[in-house]
Amino acid sequence: MGKKIQYKQWEYAQTPNQEKIEILRKALNLSEVTATLLVQKGIESYDDAFHFFRDSLEDAHDPFLMDNMATAVERLSRAIHQEEKILFYGDYDVDGTTSVSLFKAFFKKVYPHLECDFYVPDRYTEGYGVSQRGIDIAAEKGISLMITLDCGIRAIAKVDYALTKGIETIICDHHEPGDSLPKAVAVLDPKIPKNKYPFKELSGCGVGFKLLKALCKKERIAQETLYSFLDFVAISSACDIVPIVGENRIFVREGLKNINSNPRIGVKALIEVAGFKNEINVSNLVFGLGPRINAAGRIAHANYAVNLLLSEDETEAFEGAKSVDIKNELRKGYDSQITEEALEIIEQKSEPYYSNVLFKEDWHKGVIGIVASRCIEKYYKPTIILTESNGKATGSARSIKGFDIHKAIAACSHLLEQFGGHMYAAGLTLPLENVPAFRTAFEQVVAAQISTAQLIPILYIDLKINLNQINLKLYELIRQMAPFGPGNMEPAFGSENILVVEVTILKEKHLRLKVSQEGRKETYNAIGFNMIDYLSLVQSGEPLRICYQLNLNEYRGNKTLQLMLKDIQPMEIN
């Protein structure tokens, strides 16, 4: 039982200046471990700690600092007072659907008399971004103002087309702009070069929220009215994997409070079908709610997700939640089957290789990006998964740390019809007959550009500690560092000279261990999900090193700390 393990490369965070650790430790009466963790996050004084742990919505930036915001609000305000028909146009992923839901719900509450509609394109017939079909439908409905959400920054031709139909556009986006901008009334995007807005990492929904915040200021609408919709911003920020720092951290934390204290009917229904019983956290949003919202657009149409999020009837919401849950199960079925097939193809390779370009004509287009990521989890190499769609090969690319997959694809552009994306993820379309040539060309490009070191997955660890430094006080302080996510990851620890005292196999794939540290009697509970491949290692009797996060296990009223294992390695790797 158990396959050969590809050991990860452990990379510890840089140890901060000892003097800074000591100053903070004394100022806040902390242990050295907790003081070190905080200094690693740039928290070096009482004031820093106060802002990190106690910042509020009042600490968020003034929305009018964003370039073009005043113009955008002026045009939106005019549309409201002249009772124009407004369209909220969003992308089909979680960020886009929550953005559309935010605007639709806000306008229904504040301006119930206005005619406001929403539009989300079909992933398969229209593709990403603003579509001609969407504009034509808007024109038929008499829309005169369109607000794009989580898309539009590169929609130069489509914004021009909308103008020919008498539709003006306000763009709310957070993606990288091209060399020129669309001729919209106003373009709101913190990533536009030289934009004065201090925080660049908002989600698409976050940018939309800023527009509504500015509208509230201009129209003298109580801020609390808008804050009741922060659950949408929290879900979008968590699921779009933006850094959970600065304003995002404030929005996610406050949005989670809304979800946990008074969830809207649609969100409550999603939580129920996901089976969550405890307090909802970022991980629940990313792995529980997000995939179900996304599944609507992957398997059917994203309108199912928007209608669920906007639902005001409990029975209707629960039916909607069950519907997207079924779609998510379908998505998981496709995902699991295609991943299995893709891994089989990889396992049959005999020659040394640096990349994976896999093609099968009947793979489901809606999950190939997920499958590419799954393949990288198992075989850590730049990966492209291709399927057939409309007589072409179309695919999703995912990369590994430090390798620019977009640049590598661009080097093979002579074989492609179109491609786009960024360093770590991209999409591409090519003639079916070009697939073998592309596979060869891409492999040659990757082989020439990638280093051997890049092909070893990296595990980032905050701190090396002894097991006897773990206690409930440390756990509680770590909890207060939440919400966790990129830029504010949950601390991971490394410990060495670990002895496994007891091993239990759970459901034939998980390991439950009792461990101690050489020279000490205390034992600690540890659990390694999907770590059955490590069974022979933990049964070897040799001293090990482990990487883990802290978790609280509650059973019959008893609370005990357990180590959530991230990796297990021999003390010396051959």
N, C-alpha and C positions, 0 to 999 in steps of 0.2 A: 504494500500500500504506500502511496506517495510517489511523486515524480521528482526528478532532479530539480533542485531549487536554483533559480537565478538570484544570487544574493545582491541586495541593493548596496549602493555606496552611501554610507552614512556621512552626513555633512552637518556638523554642529554649528549653531549660531556663534558669532564672535562673542567672546566673553567681554562684557563691558569693563570700563575703568573701575577698579576696586574702590577707589575713593568715592565715586558717584554712588556706587551700591551702598556704601557705608552711610553716606549722608542721607539717602532716602530711607534706609533701614531705620535710622534713629528718628527721622522726622515723622515716620508713620508707624513706628513700633512694629516692624515686620521681621519675619525670618529672612535669612540671607537668600534662600531660594526665591521667595516671593519678590523681594527687592530686586534681585537679578533679573527676573522675568519682566518686571516693570521697566527697568532701565533699558533692557533690550528693545522695548516698545517705544523708547524715546521719552519715557516718563522719569524725570530726574528731580522733581521738586514737589512740594505739597500742592502748589497751584496746578502743575501738570496733572497730578493725580486727581485733583478736584474736577478739572475739565474732562478727563478721561472717564471718570466714574459718574459724574454728576452733570454733564452737559445736557442742555435741553433744546427744545425747538426754537427757543429764543436765540440760541447761539448759531442757528443756521444763517447763511448769507442772505443779504437783501437780493431778491430776484432781479431788481432793476440794475444790478451790477452786470448782468449778462447782456452782451451786445445785442442790439435790436429788440430788447424786451419792451421798451416804451412804445415802439412802433407796433409791435405785435398786440399789445394790450389795447392800444388806441383803436386798432382795426377790429379786434374782437368786441370791444365795448360798443363800437358803432353798430356792428352786426346785431348785438343784443338789443340795443335801443331802437333800431329800425326793424326789428323782428324779421331779420333775414333767415333763410334756411341754412343751417350749418351742418357740415359733415365731419365726423371724427373718423379718420382713416388710419387703421393700425395694421401692423404686421401680424402674422398668424402664430407667432410663438408666445410664450408666457408674457414677455415684456410688452409685446404689442397688444395682446388681448386684455391685460390688466390696465394698460393705458387707455384703451377705448372704454373699458368699464368705468374707470375713474372719471372720465369726462362725461360719459352718458349719465352716470349716477349723480354726479355733482350738478349738472345742468337740470336734471329732473327735479332735484331737491330745491335748487335756488331759483331756477327760471322754468317752472313747470309749463308755462304758456308757450314757450318757444318750440319751434319745429326743429329738433335735432336728431339726426340719424347717424348710424355708424356703418362702416364698411371694412371688412377684412377679406383680402384676396384669397382665392383658392390656391393652395400650395402647388397643385399639379397642373391646373389649366392656366393660371396667371403667373405663378412664381412669386418671388420676393419683391416687395416694394410697391410703389404706385403703378397701377396698371391702367391701360387705355379703357378696358372694360369698366373698371371702377369709376373712371371719370365720366364715361358715357352714361352710366346709370345715375350718377350724381346730377348730370345735366338734365336728364329726363325728369328728375324729381324737383328741378328748380333750385338746386343748391347754388349759393353764390359765394360761400366761404368754406374752404376745406382746410382742416387742421390735420397734418400728417403726424403720426406718433410712432416713434421707434423706426422711422424710415423717411425717405425723401431727400436726404442730403445730397444724393447724386442723381436725383430724378429731374435733370435739366430739361430733357425733351418732354417729359410728361407734364411738368409744371407749365411749360409753354403751351402744350396741347390744352390743358385745363383753361388757360387764359382765352384760347379761341372759342371755348364753350361758355365764356362769361363767368368762370370760377376763379377766384383769387385764393392764394394758398399761404398759410402760416406753417412753417416746418418746425417740428420739435423732434430732434434726433440727437443721438450720442455717438454715431459712427464717424469714422474718419472721412473728412470731405475730400473731393477731388481737387483738381487745379482751379476749377471755377465753380461758382455756386448757382443754384437755380434762381430764376427771376421771381422769387416769391415776395409777398408783402414784407415778410420778415423771416429770417432763418435763425432759429435758436439752436445752438450746438456749442457746448463748451470746448469742443475739440477744434473749432475753427482757429487757425493760427492767429495769434495776437488778441484773441478774445480775452477781455479783462476779467471774466468771471474767475474767482479764486480756486474753485474746485472743478476739476476736469472729468471726474469719474462717475457722474450721475448715470443711472439707467435711463432708457428712453422714457419710462413712466416718471422718473425723477425730473426730467426736463419738462415734461407736461405738467407735473405738480408745481414747478416753479412758475409756469405761465399762469396757472390758476391762483397761485399765491399772489402774484402781481395784480391779477384781476381783482382779488379780494381787497387788496390795498386801495386800488383805484376806486372801486365801487363801494367801499366801506362795508364789506361783508365780514361778519365775525370770523376770525381765523379758526376758531374751534369748529366751525361748520366744515371747513376744508380738512382739518386734522382728523375728523372722523373717517376720512377715506384713506388714511395712511396705510391701512392693511394692503391696499393695492400696490403701493410703492414698496412696501416690505417684501411682498411676494415677488415683484419684478426684480428688485435689487438682489435678492437671494438667488433666484433662479437664473438670472442673466450673468451671474458670477462676476459682478463688479466688486471692486475692493470695499470691504466693510470698514471703512475709515471715514473720518470727517463727517460730512452731512449724511452720507449713506448710513453710517453707524447709528446716528440719531434717528433717521427715518425708519430703519429696520427695527430698532429697539421699541420705538413708540408704536409702530405698526403691529408688532408682536403683542404689545399690551392690549391693543384693540381686539386682536384675534383671540387672545386668552380671556379677556374680561367680557367682551360683548361681540362675538363674531357675527358678521352678517349672515343671512340665512344660507346663501350659496356656499360660503366658505365653511360654515358649520356642517353642511351636508357633505362637503369634500372631506372634512376631517373624520366624519363618521364612517364613510366608505373606506377611508384609508386605515381605519381601525386604531387611531391614536387615542390613548386614554389620558396621558399625562400632559403637562404644559407643553405647548407647541414651541419649537425652537427653529433656528435656521435650517438645520439638517432635515427636519420634518417638511419644511417648505420645499427644499431642493429635491429630496428623494421621495416625498409623499404627494404633496399637492401639485408641484410643478409638472411631473410626468403625466399626471391625469389631465391637467389643463392642456398640455402640449399634445396629448394623444388625440384630442378632438381634431386638430389640424393635420395630424399625421395620417390618421385613419379615415376621417370623414371631412368635416369642415370646422374651422375654428369658431364659427358662430355658435356652435353648441356650448363652447366654453364661456363665451361672453354672456349668452343668455342665462347660463347657470350662475355666473358671478353676479348678475343683475337681478336674479330671481327674488321675489318678495313673498312667495308662497312656499311653505315648508314642504308640502307634498310634491309640488312641482320641482322644487330644488332637489329633493331626495331622488326623484326619478331622473333628473338631469345628472346628478352626481353618479347614480348607478350606471347611466348610459356612458359617461366618459370613463368610468371605472372599467366597464366592459371593453371599451375601445383601448384602454390602457393594457388590459389583459391580452387583447389581440396583438397590440404593439409588442408586448413582452414575448408573446409566442413567436412572432416574426423575428424579433431581436434574438431570441434564444436559438431558434432554428438556423438563422442565417449566420450567427456567430459560430455555431457548431460547424457548419459547412465551411466557413471561411478558415477556421482554425485547422480543419482537416486538410485543406489545400496547402496551408503553410507547412504543416507537419510533413507533407509529402516532398517538400523541397530537399534536394540532396546537396546542391552546390552552395557554397558560402554566399550570403546575400546581405544587402544593407537596407533594403526597403521591401515593402509588400504592396503590389498592385494586383488586386483580385477582381475578377469579373464573372458574373453569372447573370444571364439575361432575365431570370424570373425573380431576382431579389427585390424586396419591397423598397421602393425609393424613399419612403418615409422614415426608415430606420437605419439606412446605411451609414450615416454619421455616427450613430451610437455604436454600430458594429465596428467601425474603424477604431473608435476609442477602446472597445473591449479587446480588440486584437493587440493594441499597444500595451494593455495591461498584462497580456500574456507574453507577447513577443515585442520587446521594446525597440521598435523601428518605425520610421515614417511610413504611414499606411494610407493607401487610397482604395476605397471600395467602390466598384462600378457596377451599374445595372443598365438594362435597356429601357429607354423611355422615348416614345414617339420616333422610333426608328434610329435613335442615337444612343451612344453610351454616355451615361451621365453619372456623376459620382461625387463623393465627399472625401476630403483629405484631412487627416489629423497628424500632428507632428509630435516630436519629443523635445525635451528641454534643450533650448539653444539652437535648434535647427529650423531655418526659415523655409517652410514647405511651399509657400507662395512663390518665393524666388526660384525654387527648384522646378516648380511647375511652369513658371514663365520661361525657363530655359528650354522647355519642350513645346513652346506655344505654336511652333510650325505644324504640330500634329493635332492641335485643338481648334475647336470652333469658338469657344469662349471659356473664360475662367475668371475667378475673382476670390477675394478673401484677404487673409492676413497671415502673419508669421506661423501661427499654430493651427489654423483651420482654413480650408478653402473648398470651393466647389468648381466643377469643370464639366464640359460637354465636348465630345469628340465623335467623329464618324466611327461606326462599329469596326470597320476594317482597319482602323488605326490603332486599335487597342494593343495588339502584340508589339508594334513598333514603339508605342508610347511606353509600355512596360519596360522595354529594353533601354530606351533613352532615359527614362526617369531613374532607373537603377544606376546607369552610368553617371548621371549628374550627382546623385546622392553619394555614391561610392567615392567620387572625387572630392566632395565637399565635407563629408562627415568624419569626425574623429572616432577612434575606438572608445575613448573615454565617454563620449556622448551616448554610446549604446548601452551604458550601464545606468539603470534607473537610480535616481538620487532620492534619498529619504532625509528630509530636513528635520533636525532635532534641536530643541531649544537649549537643553541643559543636561549634563550628566550629573546624576545624583545617586546617593545610596538609598536603599529601600527604607531605612529607618528615618529618612527625612520626610517621608510621606505621612500626612495626617489629615484629619477632617478640616482643620483650619486652612491648610493649603488648598484643599479641594474647594472650600467655600469661596476663597478669594479668587480662584480661577473662574468659578461660576460668575462672579461679578465682572469679569473681563468680557463676558458675552455682550452682544451677539458676535459669534465667530464667523469668519469667512476670509477670503483673500485679503491680505494686508493686516488681518487681525486673527490669525489662525489659533485654534485651541492649542495650548502648550503641549509639546510632546517631550518625553524624558527618555534618557538612555541610562541603563544600569548594567554593570559588569559583574562577572564572577557569580552568576546566578545558578543555583542548583534547583532542579525540578524534583520535588518531593513526591508529587502524585499527579497522574494523568488520567483524565476521563474523556472519552470520545462522545460527542453529542451529535445525534442525527447523521452520523457517518461522515460529517464534514467539518465540525467545529471541535476545538480543543479547550477543555477546562483544566487548568493547572493549579497546583499549589506550589509556590516557589519560596525559596529563602536565599539569602546571600551568604557566601562563604564566610565562616567565622561567627555567624549570628544564628540564634535559635528562632527568631520570629518568622512566621510564614505569612504569605499574602496570596489572596485568590487572584487568578488571572484568567482571562478568556480570550481565545483567538478564533474569531469567526472565519470560516472557510480556510483554515490553516492546517487541514489534514495532511498536506504534503510535508509538514514539519514533524510528523509523528516520530519517525525514526531518530530525528535529531534530539527531540525532547526526551526520548527513551534511552539515549546513549549514555547517560550518567556523567557526561562531560560538563564542565562549567560553560555557561553560555552568556551572551549579552543580549539584552532585550530592549526594544523600543516600545513605548506605551503612552497612553493617555489615562487620566484618572476618571473613574466612574463610580457612582454610588449605587449599590445594589440594595434594594429594599425587599425584605422577605418577612412576612408576619410581624411587621412593625419594627424589625431590627434593621438598622442601617449599617452596612459595612462597605469599606472602600474595596474596589477591585481594579485591576490593571487591564485596560483594553489594549491588547497587544497589536502592534503595527508591524513588527518584524522580530524574528528570532535568528540569531547567528551563532556559530561557534566563536569562541574567543579568538581563535586564529583561523582565517580562511585561506585554504591552499590555493 
